Every structure is written in structure tokens, then in C-alpha cells.
Amino acid sequence: MKKWLLLTISCISLLGLAGCGKSVEEQINTGVASAQTVFEESPREPNKKIGQIELYLPSGYSIKETVDENNYILSKGKDKYILFVNVNEKEDSQLHYDLLKNNSTKKIVKEQPVELDGAFGFTMVLEHDEGQFELIASSGGVKVSTISNNKHMDNKLVEMMLIARSVEVLY
């Protein structure tokens, strides 16, 4: 009898905790809004240097240089991110944004362009596959992207914008 009572209480608790998670729409809306706030704040001081860039990496991230000096692979746990740095684009560049907006094969779920003191950036969520989304955070010629399931997308978008805003090209 005690085992059944304990099992029932455990199942109810588990269902209650599962219901506390944010929906995909809430994660996307919160993440996009929070990433805009990050863009509007002062960029973080770089804490890593690799190749021809310096950047801020939040705790738990690692970075690898690739053969293409414009692309870097970021990792955090099982998540992989692509950091693309176009050294020829200025802080006000809208190239990445325009390319995505004009690509009819991409289904935009949510986007938020932002301009501040001559700088342009955006956050965008694209539909990828069933239950997966492409998350993008960009600032000028810097773009961070990843493919994500419907977990922690809000936090990922914020961290991605922190990284994008912090990139400094070394000449």
C-alpha cells in the first residue's frame, strides 16, 4: 500500500514539475526580448582570444578554430554553435539579416531587429525540423547560430547575443 501511495505521489509531482516548464512560444518570446536587452547593454569584456578575434564566452563554453578563419565552433555540453565572423562587415551591417529575410526557403518563427548608436543586430528563430528550431543572434558582421530542440531556447538566445556583441576583430 505504501509503495502505491509513494508511486502516485511521485507521478503527480513529476507531472506538476513538467507543467512548470515554459512552452516553446514562451521560450522564444522571452529569449528574443532578452537578447534585445543584451544587445542594448554594453558588450562584455572579452575573456578569450582565438585566431584574429577576441570575445566573451559565458561559463561552460569552449571554442575551436576551423580551417576557415571566419568560422569557429562553440560547444557547451552537448550543444554546438557556429560563430561566423565577417571581418569585412561593419558594426551597422545588415547583410545577415537581409539574406535570411530574402530566403523564401526559411520559415521565420520570430525575429527582432535592433539598432543602437550606429550598430545593427537581430535575433531570429527559424523553423528547422519537427520539434527543432534554428536560433540566430547577430551583431554587425558577427553571427552565432545553433539548431535547438525546444529546451532552454530562451537562455541560449541570451548567451548567443552576449557572445555576438562581444566579438572584437584584431587587425
N, C-alpha and C positions, 0 to 999 in steps of 0.2 A: 504494500500500500504506500509506504513512504517513497519507494522508487518511482511509482506513478505520479505521485504528487510532485516530487522533485523534477521529474521529466516534464510535466505540464508547466510548472513554474519556469523552467529553463526555456521551453519553447515560447512561452508568452513573452519572456524577457528578450529573447532573440528577435522575435517579431517586432517588439517595441523599439529595439535599437535599430533595426533595419528601416523602420519608418521614420527615424530621426534624420537619415541621410538626405542630402539635398537632391532634388530632381535634376536631370540633365539641364533643363531650361534655367533653373535657379543657378546652377554652377556656371553656365555660360554667361548669364546676365551679370552675376556677381564678379566673375573673372574679368569680363570686358570692362566693366565700370572701374574695378580696382586697378586694372592695368592702365587705364586712362589717368587715374590719380598718380600712379607711379611715374608715368611719362611727364606729368606736370610738376613733379618734385625734382630737386637737383639730382643729377646722376650720382650713383655710388662711386666711391673711390676705387680704382682698380686694385685687385689683390692677386692677379695672375698676369703673367706675360708669356706669350707663345707666338712664335713667328714674328710677324710685323704688327701685332696688336697687343694692347693691354686691355684687361676687362675685369669686371667684378663677377665672381662666381659665388652664389649662395652656398652655404654649408651643404656638403654631401655631393656636390658636383665635381666631376673631373672632365678634363678636356684633352683631346688628341688632335694633333696636326695631321692633315692628309696630304697627298701628293699635290693637290690643288691648293695653292696658298690662299685662296679666297674662302675655302670651306674647312670647317672644323667639326669634329664630332664631340658632343657633350653627352655625358652619362650621369644619371642619378638613379641608383638602384638598377632596376630592370628597364627604366625609361631611357630612350636615346633621343637626342635632339640634333638638328643640323643648324650650325651657326654659319651664315653666309655673310661675308663682308666684302662689299664692292667698294674698293678704295677710291674709285673714280667718281663716286656719287657724294654729293654734299649733304649737309645736315637737313636741308629742305627738300631733298629728293622724294618724289612721289612715284618713282619707277616701279617698285614692287607692288604698290597699291594699284596703280593703273593696269599693270599686267594681269593681276588677279581679277580686277573688276571687269576687264575686257575679255576674259577667258570664259566662253559660254559653256565649257565642259565642267566648270566648277560650280557647285551649288553652295552659295553663301548662306549660312545659318544666321550669323550675326557679325556685324562689323562696326568699328568705331574709329574713324579717322580723327586725328587731333593735331592742331598746330599751336605752337607756343614759341614766342620770341624767335621766329625765323626757322624753327625746327618743325619737321613733319614726321608724324608716326601714326601707326594704326595697330589695332588688334582685330583679328578676323578669325572666325570659326567656320570651317567648311565641312560639309557632309563628306565623309570618306566612304566607308563600307558600313554594313549593318552594325550598328552599335559603336561605330568608331567615327572620330572627328579629327580633322587636321587643324591644329592650333597654330596661329601665327602671331608673332609680336615683332614689330618693325620700328626702327628709328632711323630716318635718312637712308643710307646705303647698307644698313645692317638689318638682317632678318634672322629670327630664330623660329624654327618650326619643328613640330613633332606630330606623330599620329597617336591619338589617345583613345582609350575606351572611355566610358562615362564616369571615371573616378578621378577626383581631385583636379578636375579641369580648371577650377577657379584658382587654386594655388599655383598650378603650372603656368597659367597665363601671367600671373603677377611675377613669378620668378623669371619667366622668359623676358618680360619687359624690363625688369631690373638689369638683366644681362645685356639686352639690346641697347638700352640707354647708356650703359657704362663703357661701351667699346670705344677705344681711342686708337687710331691708326698711327703707328710710329713711322716717321719718314727718315 
